[in-house]
Amino acid sequence: MVELKKINKIIIVLCIISILILSFNAFYKTDDYGFMLNISELGIIRNCIGGYFSWDGRFLSLGAFVQCFILHFFSIKFVFLFWTLCFLFSGFLIQNILKSESNGSNFGLNSFTGLLFAILLWFASMPILNEVVFWAVGGVYAFDLLIGAIWVVLFLNFQKSNINNYRYLFFVFTVITGGLTQNLTIPLIVLVLITLSTSKHKENKQLFYFNVLVVLFLFLGLSIIQFAPGNLVRIKALNVKSFDFAIFELIKNMFILIFVHSKRLYFFIILLIFVGLVFLKDFFSVGVDFLKVKRIRNWQFKEVLFTFLSFFKWAIIGVSSILPFIFIPSMTSFRTSIFFVFFMILFFIDIIIRVFKRLIIEKINFKYNFILLLFGLSFFLLNASYFKRGLVLKNEIDKRVVFLENSKGKKVKVKLIDPKLSNNIYYFSDYGYPETPENIWIKKNQEMYFNVKINVVR
């Protein structure tokens, strides 16, 4: 058993290394070239301010400044590696979030479990990684997720510590975090509201006022990006004619979006089903006590609500990340589901830990370590397969880039890259063929960047 644990630790480290190696298959795609052109022509500050007034309020966020900075000064390999580290560290912080809520019972939460949670988040997010990590521009979502995860850890720690320490710095950080992106800020607001609903603030009025201020500062950050002039420009450009405020339509959109976002968790759902079958007998031995049903003695509404919010908190927070899109469902995408995925993974891990606390550890240790060994080896081999396939795609893209760089001022014929080379991790959006108003911008960006005239051929 001891040897199996040591082997698992080595495999977990190898899995992390395999994730980092994936970032070496780095390449620019879609609007990366247009984005870099704007930064080169305007500079970082002017580009962000101009984007705030002409396209999107998030251009004035911390994430946008970091995004512009690393794209302007660093190579694409560093950009991919940086987004990868942001994403992994967000997963690592899941153990810090659970520790902050454990009331002294950490149940084996340590650096090793932090690495394991990072791998689980990566595995669950594989359908969206090509938009939130392995995309130079889209990787800002991984950075926003990291800032959000850090904020959650700090907020939960403030619920237990002396709030007079560094509270003003936290308020400033709260405004910055609230001004990152709408579908992160709303879940954070919901977290504070649930905390206000489930905590005994009569015993600590100072903490109550602190949390109320936190909500207000989150709204302040949100208002900075929400009421940007550029948002109206973008809505018009996307041909959004009107918002449908009909209750039935909003509810319908909500359920559709939950279903669509949940489908992006299919990697993790398959893993959950497998683990559930292995531990089925052990789970039934626990009964329903871990659901805290026994805490509800007289079934008063307040007590039922308190229990529901306490248990399903992270799931509710995850679902709330969808709220900005119920008015315009077409604006949702794979990258916008990153916060939904994060909080749902946090929810499931929280449930699993609640169950495992009730089990006799000696009876499940071998099963746990065996599954971990099997998962780790499979995950490592899966990454190796993705890297091999991604290397073929990268080589094809590099050949094109070298050709375009050596063809400045010329008219050139460029063949389309085989779309079958793309996958969940590495996705490449090639030129449109035939060209349409919707896809011609990809070619135009590269023509301006490389100073060539491109004729797309098959």
Order of alpha helices (4+ residues) and beta strands (2+ residues): alpha-alpha-alpha-alpha-alpha-alpha-alpha-alpha-alpha-alpha-alpha-alpha-alpha-alpha-alpha-alpha-alpha-alpha-beta-alpha-beta
